[in-house]
Amino acid sequence: MIKRNILLVVLVVLITNVLTFFGARTIGSGPGEAGIDNASDGLNDDLLIMEEVINLLEAEHLEEIDRNKLLHGAFEGIIKTLDDPEANYLASEEYENLMVQTRGTYGGVGIEVFIDGDYVTIISPISGTPGEAVGLVSGDRIISVDGINLVGEDLSKAVELMRGEPGTDLELEIERLGVDKTLMFEITREKIELDTVEYEMLSDRLGYIKISNFAETTAQEFETALDLLKQENMEALIIDLRNNPGGLLKAAVKIADLLIPEGPITHIEDRERIVETHYSNQEGLDIAMAALVNGASSSASEILAGALQDTGSATIIGTQTFGKASVQTIQPLSDGGALRFTVAHYQTPDGRVIHEEGLEPDFKVEPPEIVKLASEPISIDLRRGDEKEEVETLQKLLIEFGYFEEEVNGTFDQATEEALEQFQADHDLYVTGEMSEMVVRKFHEKIEALRKEDDRKMEKAIELLQ
């Protein structure tokens, strides 16, 4: 079953991960390189046994064997023995998607997509991209790219066909709800920049910057936003780290360097117990600041929040953070994939260990009930007859939105199906009576709208900074 947290919708063109990492390095550049030759003889013997097992299974197993699946299973088995919850093998398309996020740019049309049954479906076009300019809309189904059929194909094929060099053209065939025949769109690929920073002046003296995740471009985006807000005579600043799952360690360190006075930002401890401390060499931002956090603020966002809190540079407002104080590296492999694993732990400037604990805010502010519901698990493949916790979440959300009046019982019954069908009809979705990524997206949009109407954390920050 595929589960989602409603406020953390996973997108193909922008995969966010609950990780802080150094970034990709070439094979052999990491710790332990010197010991590789010494262990090669024993390793070769082990690999010969693995090859022997695979050859026997291919030759004699009752069912036909997929060698790639066996090898990937072997990789996963090796990783599982590490007892490292953050370690995993990334297939080539997964690795490329992750690199898109960390680079912050790619060549393409700028749409967020997912698989809905047999169809590659558009969640939404990204603002300011070719996809938005030609009129693609949420819910459009991509039938083909340049005449290549995508119905029944996996998502990676669609992404591969749509990405490409800026300036090159492609043709999308689209099926749209309520339109009898398919639509054709000629699109020129552009360089798509995935903005990770939003900013505005909330009043004539109070600035606001939201960081969605930490990519290679984030520190520069943040510095630009800071400079523009200063030009508007900003005297106080709110930094929004809610639902920020982390990203590049160096990006969080660079931003902290702009904000806190001279001294430690974070301490990194590796397997040899060697501590490396990242320092701020600046005077700090000499204005009142507040940082907003919640249970989905993780990893690199906790590094930044911890530095702001320990140095007294900002007041932390919200709920306890996720509590992930480990650092990963990503090592590319010869098959185009990559290996991701933990290489270090970090501490706050004062030496606090927050792993599996999280940061306690200076002011605890609970969100409205509808926002709390967004953190409960929900599945994108719920249908009539299911009985599970995720159905309870669905029923509670439908009650909040005014579509369900029955008792919450965790059973996907006829009343639940009819309520979901009405929700889909009212929001211009395909009426199936079953959960999908598009329904989760609509839930997210409605929750965000309600949160902005009743944003208690923001109100508390404004109260303190006024």
N, C-alpha and C positions, 0 to 999 in steps of 0.2 A: 504494500500500500504506500502511495506517495503522500506524505504529510507536508503541511505548510504552517508557518506562523504567519498570520494575515498581514502583519506589518513588515514582514521580510519576504516579499514575493521574489522568487529566484527567476532571473531573466537570462536569456541566452546571450544577448549582446552585452550584458553588464552583470557578470556573476559576482556577487558579493560573498565573502567567506568569513567565518569566525576565526580569523588568523591574523597574527602579526608575523611578517617574515622579512628576511634580509633582501630577498629577490633571487632571481635565477643566477646560477653560477655554472661554469663549464665543468665537465667531469674531471675529477682529479685535483680540483683547486681547493677542496675542503680538507678538514682534519682527517688524519689517518692515511694519507696518500702513500707515505713511506712504507707502510706495512702491506701494501697490495701484492708486491712481488713475492714476499716471503710466504704468503698464504696461497699462492696460485696453484701449487701442486695439489694440495688437498682440495681446493675448490674445483679443479679440473676433474678429479675423481668423482666428486659429488655431482657435477654436471653430467658426467657420463652416465651415472645411475639414473638421473632425471630423464635423459634422452632415451635410455633403455626402457623406462616405464612408459613413456609416451609412445615409443615405437610398438611396444607390446599391445597397448590399448588400441592403437590405430589398426593394428593387424588383426586382432582377435576379439575385441569387445563386440557384444551383441549389437549395440547401436553404433551408428557412424560417429566418429570422433572429430570434434573441431579443435585442431591443435592450438589455435589462438586462445580459445576459451580455457584449455588446460593450462597454458602458460600464464594467462592472467590469473587463474585460480592459484597457481603456484606463487605468483608475486604477492597476491593478497594473503596467502597463508604465511609467507615470510614476514610480511608487515604486521600481521595479527599477533605474532609471537613477541613483538616489541613492547606490547602493552602501552602503546603510544596512541591515544585517541585522535591525535591530529595527523598521524602518518597515513598516507595512502598513495596508491599508484594512479597517475593521471594518464589516461589514453591521450593520443595526440590531439583530438578535437577538444578534450577537456583542458589540456595544457594551453592550447591556443586561446581558448575562451578566457582562461585565467590571465594570460598575458595581455589580452585586450583590456581587461580591467586595470591591471597594474600600469600598463602604458598610458591608458586614458584616451587612446586614439585608435582608429582603424579605418580602412577604406570600405565603404558600403553605402547603403541607402538610409540607414538610421531608423530601424524598426525593432520593436521588442516582440519576439515570437515564442510560441510554445506549441506542443502537440495536443490537439483536441480530437480524440478518436483517430480517424484516418487523415486529419487535415492539419497542415501547418497553419496556425492562426495568429493573426496580429493582435497583440495585447494593446499596443498603441505605438504611433510614430513618435520619435523623439523630436522635441521642439527644435525648429530651425534647420531640419534636415531635408534631403530630397524626398524622403517618404512622406513627410508632412506636406511639402510643397505641391506634390502631384495629387494629393487628396486621399491617400490611404487612411483608413479609419479603423478604430478598434472593432474587432470581430470579423474583419475581412479574412477570408480563407484563400491561401495561395495555392492555386491549382497547378501552375507550372512556372518555371523560370527559363526564359529563352527556349520555350517549347519542350523543355524536359519535365515530364510529369512528376509531381511531388505527392500525389494522393497515395497514402499508404506507406510513404517513405519516412525514414527517421529524420530527426531535426538537424543532425550534423550535415546531411546532404544539402538541405535547404540553406543553411548558414554558409557552407562552402561555396554554393552557387551564387549567393547574393553578395558575398564579400569579394573585393577585387581592387585593382588600382584605381585611384581617383581619376576621373575623366573618362573612364570606360562606360559603355552603355549596357543596359539589360532591359528585358521586357518581362513584366509580371502579368500573369493571367489570374484574375481575382474573382471569387464568388462572393457576392454580398447579399446579406439578408434583405429580402423584399424586392430584389432585382432579378428579373426572369432569366437573363443571359449573363454570361461571364463578361467581365470588364478587362480591357487591356491597358496597361500603363507602361509608357516608355520612360525610363529613369536613367539619369547619369549619376554614377557613383561619385561621392565626394569624400573628403577626409572628415570623418565623424569624430568630434571631440566630446568625450563623455564628461561633462562638467561634474565636479565633486563638491563644489562650493557655491552656495547661494548667499546673497547679502542684500541688506536694505537698511535704510534709516527708519526706525520705528517712531521717532519723534525728532524734534530739532536738535536733540543732544544725544539720543540713545541709538547706538548701532546694533545690528544683528547679523551674525554669520553662522550659517549651518554647514557642517561638513558631513557628507553622506558616507564617505569612505576615504581611505588614504592611498592614493595612486601616485605615480611619478609626477603628475602635473599638480597635485593638490597643494603643495607648499607654495608654489608660484601663484596659483589661483588665490590662495589665502592672503598672500602678501599684497597682491593687486587689490583685493577686496578691502584689506586694511588701509591701504594708501588712499583709496577712493573715499572711504568713510571718514578718514582723517581730514580730507579736503572739504568735507561737509561739516567740519567742526564737531566731530563726535567727541563726547566727554565721558561716555560709559559704553560698555560692550557686553552683549549676551552672545555666548558661543554655544551653539546647539549640537550636542553629540548624541542625541537620542537616536536609537536604532542604527548606530554606526558600528558595523561589525569588525572594523579594523582594516588591515592592509599593510602597507610598507612601513617598517619601523623608522626608516630615515625620514619619511615625510612627517611623521608625528614629532620627531626630534627637531626638525627644521622649524616647524610651527611653534613648538615650545620655546625654541631659541628666540623667537620674535616677541614672546609674551612674558617670560619670567626673568628675574634678575640673574646676574652672574652666579653660577653654581651648578650643582648636579641636576640633570633632567631625569635620568634613569640609570640604574646599575644592571648590567647584564652578566650573568654567571653561566659558564659553559660546563662541559663534562669534567674538565680538569679543575673545576672550582676557581677558575681565573675570572676575576671581575673586571669588566671594562665599563667605565663610567662615561656617559655622554653628558657634556657640559653645555650650559648656556654661556655665551661670551658677551651678551648684550646687557643693557641696563634694565630691560623689561619695558612693558607697556605701562606707563605711569598713569593709568586711569582705572576707575572701578570696573570690575568684571564679574560676571556670573557665568557658570557653565551648567547646561541642562543635561541630565543623564537619566537613563532608565535601565531596566534589566537586559536590554538588548545592546547596551553600550559595552563593547568588548575590545579587549586586546589593545591595539594601538590607540583607540579612543580612551582606554583606561590609563595608558601611559601619559597621555596629554592631561587628562583630568587629574591624575595623581600628582603630576608636576605642578599644576595650578593650585591644587589643594595644599600640598606640603609646603610650598613657598609662600602661601598666603596671598597669591596673586589674584585668585578668583574664589568666589563663594560657589560651592557645588550644590545644586538644587535638583531634587527628583527622587528617584528610588535607587536601591542598591544595584550596582552594576553587575555585569555577567560573571566576572572573576576568572579571566583567562590570562595568566601571566607567563605564558611560554612563547618562544620565538621559533619559527620554522624556517628552513631553507628549502629551495626548490632546485633539484638537480636535473637538468635535461638528460634524456637517455637516447641511445642510438636509434630507437624505433620511432622517434618523434614524440614520445610521451615524456613523462617526468616522474621523479620520486620526490615526495614531500614528506619531511620528517622534522622532529623537534631537535634543536641544537642548543637551546639555552633557556633560562628563566630570567625574568626581570623583576626588579624591585622599584619602589617609588624613591624619590630623592632622599627621604628619611630612612630608607632601608626597610620599609614595610613590605611584607610578602602578602599579596592579595589573591594568589592563585586559589581558585575554588571558594574564595571568600567574597571578592568584589570590593569596591569602594563604598563606604557609607557616606551618603551626602551630608553636607552641613545642615541643610534643611530638607527634611523628608516631606515630599508632597505626592500624594497618591493621585493617579489619574481618574477620570470618570469611569463608571462601570463599563461603558461601551468600549473604551480603550483597553481596559483590562481584558475584556473578551478577546481582543486581537492577539493576545499573547497565548491563548489557549490553542491546543493542537486542532487542526482541521485537515481533512483529506480532500484531494481533488477527484477521487473516484468513488464517492458515496452515491448509493442508489437505493431504491426501494427494497426493503428486506434486511438492510444492514442494521446491526445492533452493536453500538460501540460508543466510546466517549466522544468521538468526533461528531457523532450525530447530535449529541447534547449541545455541543458548541454551535452547530448549525441551527438548531431549534432556538437557542437563546438569541442568536443574531437575528433570525427571522422575527422573533418577538420584538426585539429592539427597533427593527425597521418597520414594524406594524403589519407583518404578513402572516403571523402564526399566533393563534389564540388558545391552542391546546396545551396540555400539561407537558413539560419537558420530561421525556422518558427514555431518551437514547435509542428509540426505535424509529427507523426511517419508514413510516407508515404512509397511508394514502394522504392524510392531512398534511404531512411534511412535504410530500411530493407535490401536492396541489399548491402549497404555499411557495415552494421553490419555482414552480412553473409560472406563477403570477409575478414573482420577482423578476424572472428572466424576461417575461413579456413586457413588463413595465420599463425595463432597462435595455430594450432593443438587443437582447441576446437570443440565440437559438433556444427555443423552448423544448427542453428535453426532460425536465424533472430530475436531472442528475447533476451532481457537482462537477465543476470544471475550473480550470485556471481563470477563465474569464469571469466566472462568478466570484472567485476569490478576489480578483482585481476590482470588481465593482464593490464588493464588501470593503476593500481597502480604501477606495475613493470616498465612500460614504462615511467610514470611520474617521478618515483624515478631515473631512469637512466638519464633522461633529466635534472632533478634537480641537480644531481651530476656533470653533465657537465657544468652547469651554476648556481653554488651555490654562490649567491651574498653575503649572510650573512656570510658564511664561509670565503669568500675572504676578507670581511671587518674585520672580527676577526683576520685573519692572518696578514693583513696590520697593525692593531693596535698593535698586540703583537710582531711583528717583530721589 
